[in-house]
Amino acid sequence: MKKVYLDSNILILGAERKEHEIVKNLSKDGVLILYISDHATVELHGKVFPLLREKDIALRIYDKLLPTGSQQIDQIVIDFVNKKRIAYENARKDEAEEWSYWKGVHLMPVSSKFAALWATSPYDSRISFYIQDELNLLEILINSGIDGKDSLHIVQAICGNIDYFLTWDKPLIKRIKKIEWLRDFKIMTPDEFLKLGLN
């Protein structure tokens, strides 16, 4: 069985790409083991959390301002609060739909030391030696021009001994392929992966 890491954009796009259904079925058939990181989970929830904060701030404004004595101002505040509430509820709904597409497929947590400490935060500097090799790799990737969030994914995939890293981020794939020491890192789009005919 091949170990395949799914980038956040694959989780988010879900049913929008036919290739994902094939990857899901290969996993269900025992051909692939699909992995995600806690970082991907945070990225998916990342759309919801800021809107939750905005909704809470809007509710505090509502609580402090109303009633103002002006029907027009009161209506503006009410409309503002409702807009923030609806945006938050829509983001929650979108997040639930993104995860529901992957229901029925076991998405394994990637087994890097970095991921283990990420999940057990708060980070304790006394055990930084435990993940020093992965922190060094993260720094090298960032210094090679890879975005910090993308670098986190790459570190966890490399340290989790993943066979294939799937992403729809073509600029990231190009950047990785230009880094000499990552020449053997198998990063590709799902359609490129499926053309390998591993099933």
Secondary structure, DSSP 4 states (H G I P E B T S, - for coil): -EEEEEPHHHHHHGGG-HHHHHHHHHHHTTSEEEEE-HHHHHHHHTTHHHHHHHHHHHHHHHHHH---S-HHHHHHHHHHHHHHHHHHHHHHHHHHHHHHHTTTS-EEEP--HHHHHHHTPSP-GGGGGGGHHHHHHHHHHHHTT--HHHHHHHHHHHHTT-SEEE-S-HHHHHHHHTSGGGTT--EE-HHHHHHT---
